[in-house]
Amino acid sequence: MVKRVTLLTPLFPKCITAIIVMCLSSSLLNAQSIRAYTKRADELFKEKNYYGAAQLYSKALYGNFDSKDVLPYTPVVHKHGKRPKGAKEIYLLHQLAESYRLYHDYQDALPNYEKYLSLEKKPDVMAYLWYGVSLRAMNEPEKAIEALSKFTTEYTQQDSYTALALKEMADCRFNIEQQQNVKRFTIQKLPSPINALGSNYAYAKLNDSIFVFSSSRPDTVGKNKQVIYRSALYQYNTNQNTVSKLFQQTLPYDAAAAQFSADGLRVYFTGWNEDQKSDANKYLIYTATRSSVDAPWDKPFALDSFVNAPGYNARHPFITKDGQYLFFASDRPGGLGKYDIWKVSLNSFGLPNAAPENLGAAINTPDDDMFPVFLADSSMLYFSSNGRVGLGGMDIYKSKGNIVSNQWNTAENLGLPINSVKDDIYYDSFGNADTSYLTSDRESPCCLEIFQSIKLPPLPEVKQPEPIDSSKLNTPDTSAKNNVPVVSIPVNKLDEEAERRKHILDSLNSATIKRVSVNFDFYKAKVRPEDKNSLDTIIQLLKDNPEYNVVIGSFTDCKGKFDLNLRLSKARSLAVKMYLIKHHIAASRINVDFYGEQHLILPCKDDATYDTAQQIVNRRSDIIVTKAKNPKWVPSGKELDIDQILDDITNGRRPFRYIPDEPTTKANNNLKAERQLLREEKARARAEHLAELREQKRLKQQQEAEAARLRREEKARAAAERRARLQAEKEARKAAAKEKNAQKNAAANNPYVSKPVTSNNNNNVVNQALPAHLENELKQKDRKIATLDSISEIKSRLLLTAINHRSINQVFTVYTTSDSVHVDLYDNGTYDHDSVSVIYNSEIIVYKQELKTDKAISFKVPVEPNEKRNEMIFFAENLGEIPPNSALMVITDDTGKRTEVSISNDLMHNTIIYFVKLKKQ
């Protein structure tokens, strides 16, 4: 039955119509936003601005539209719009993954590649290559090999991409092999203030208390509170735990990778300009000197063509200890690949004095070989390369050789954990055999960080019983106290005992399928990033074999109270367990044991001999994979008390964890205790995270306060200049008015007017002489007229002074073949009473004229015929009603060619346009 609906008001149809229109408009605007974001992202991608492209692709793909993003002609109505589907979604997924990868954010690239390959029926074959590279970079070598194998199967050409895929697969296999080896080093990230916001890298030694490193930490604030990241050289004082800039003067370029002469009076470093359009000669090696170790550094200068070859790049200098040679990396001709390592001899002043030598095929490859460090005491060269089989990215290698003859042995990879699947560079031990420093992005998706490598002591070997002379075994020893004879055990009995214990140990380990150990920092129960590789191999093994189980046995060193160490070892076992559960290993397959300070591998005493770095061997968790249903921890044979452990097993006592006596009624509290430890660990991690956030907030507030102070000073300075300018103009107007009145009064009141007198007789013109007091009045009038003529000069001087107090935020270059160009200036947007001045080659062309949208400020300027640049400065006189001061400059040359330049200024910055005349073809 159909019911009739009566409309109660004639407005109801209009409301429905309005709602429909609004919905359609919303969908239309949402589609426009997606197209606008995608178009702008494509433009940034072509410009190789992959970071900016990734941000916009992500917004277009996931609908996170932000009104703060400035896109032309795009109304924004939703913060979260509809997501694109079908071909648009696939395109955006691919472009987003490519953008992330191209600025080395493999963590975000990986899921987008995976989704793209799952949705696209005929994916781009190159996606398998880059998907495999991303998997390798995220330490998933087995999956990476599968993806790379698929690429080599479908990609039929034999070119550089095929070679890259084969190398990446070799890197993955090398990674799998390395994970089986015993770690000989522990890696720790250096704390603040060395590692801070931005990238921190290239740790170098100046003297025993001063170390120098490079950092892009923010220390400059631009307009709109924009933080500027530029690389600079910083020195770290170990005695005061403070960081300061190496150079007192501000360098006009980025600077990094400093190395010093043995006396500390000369420095070499890499300098470059990020704004430079061409890559040719973008990187140069500079040097500077100082008169003493306490004196400031002189102005740096670039080395000559022996190092900085014209049209090519030179980077990463290293001066030898004797000061006779400089190693560096360059893409100059004569090398084996992209960047090669070279050496050049130096004179007594530390400057190159001969052509450089390439280190040859033993060191250099067809790819990049960089970051050389030569230790003279061991004749060992350390460097990084991505052209050899390694763990992926840039790996650190070493090669022994003769610097004079330039002969080098085959390079050797330093392996895990010195190297990682990310980039590992700037290795240097400063001559210390046990401690070294390196730079890596292994723990960061964006930035380089400085790490310290500490060599672990060798694991003690299990001592076997020494052979004993059997003739002495059965002889009573009456030299003991109380004259009680001591009888030794027969040698065959000892042999049987040793064999029995070996058999027990072999039996215990026979059920072990795989065994790895991870270590912990002092008084910590948090899995370290460098140990996650080992745990990931266990996780993959358990996933591939559902019938396998795992037992975790954890230990501490001897530092601290016994009960506290027992709790700490339990927390370590639970931390490893939680890591496995987080990676989808069922809790029912994981067994946990903990032993506190029992079963040490390295001798430990809680006294002055205690060494925190060495004792990391004892601060460990043993992870054992077995087929047993409820496995318990078993010794490896390297424990110092292995004999006691085997005796306990022989006598039916398993070496399980020690638990203090407690009533059986408390047995059910074990789970609560474990949960409490987990809560404590989470609380500690949260506290550390909050502390880090507070520090970041403090730094941000400090930067904002500094920016506000600079703005206040700039505002006060601008106000003072404006008052001075207005006062000067006022004085000039007063002088002009006074002179005008004086002229009127002189004409009206002076009875003596100097005029020609004509004689009726001979028509000769005679000038009548003026009285003396009138001559003086005329001279004063001439001086006042000269003052009026200088008003324009005063304007020019005041304007140029104001210009010099502002910095430059935009620079444009316009090329033309014409002798002159015509310029039209419009208000770029809404008419809001913006006013501007324009100076061309130090002359005022436009002075305080108001910008309009419908009427241009027009003028014509000549373009010099020679190659010099003609400089035009756009100066904002005010910001109008809607900041900033925005203008559209339309430039037309004699041929009718138009060039449009969008200018945006405030009261702190100028825009400069250079006109360069080209020769006609």
Buried (B, 14 or more C-beta within 10 A) or exposed (E): EEEEEEEEEEEEEEEEEEEEEEEEEBEEBBBBBBBBBBBBBBEBBEEEBBEBBBBBBBBBBBBBBEEEBEBEEBEBBBEEBEBBEEEBBBBBBBBBBBBBBBBBBBBBBBBBBBBBBEBBEEBEBEBBBBBBBBBBBBBBBBBBBBBBBBBBEEBEEEEEBBEBBEBBBBBBEBBEEBBEEEBBBBBBBBEEBBBBBBBBBBBBBBEEEBBBBBBBBBBBBEBEEEBEBBBBBBBBEEEEEEBEBBBEEEBEBBBBBBBBBEEBBBBBBBBBEEEEEEEEBBBBBBBBBBEEEEEEBEEBEBBEEBBBBEEBBBBBBBBBEEBBBBBBBBBBEEBBBBBBBBBBBBEEEBBBEEEBEBBBEBBBBBBBBBBBBBBEEEBBBBBBBBBBBBBBBBBBBBBBBEBEEBEBBEBEBBBBBBBBBBBBBBBBBBEEEEEBBBBBBBBBEEBBBBBBBBBBBEEBEBEEEEEBEEEEBEEEEEEEEEEEEEEBEEBEEBEEBEEEBBEBBEEBBEEBEBBBBBBBEEBBBBBBEBBBBBBBBBBBBBEEEEEBBBBBBBBBBBBBEEEBBBBBBBBBBBBBBBBBEEBEBEEEBBBBBBBBBBBBBBEBEEEEEEEEBBBBBBBBBBBBBBEBEEBBBBBBBBBBBBEBBBBBBEEEEEBEBEEEEEEEEEEEEEEEEBEEBBEEBEEBEEEEEEEEEEEEEEBBEEBEEEBEEEBEEBEEBBEEBBEEBEEBBEEBEEBBEEBEEBEEEBEEEEEEEEEEEEEEEEEEEEEEEBEEEBEEEEEEBEEBEEBEEEBEEBBBEBBBEBBEEBEEBBEBEBEBBBEEBBBBBBBBBEBBEBBBBBBBBEEBBBBBBBBBEEEBBEBEBBBEEEEEBBEBBBBBBBBBEEBBBBBBBBBBBEEEEEBEBEBBBBBBBBBBBBBBBEEEE
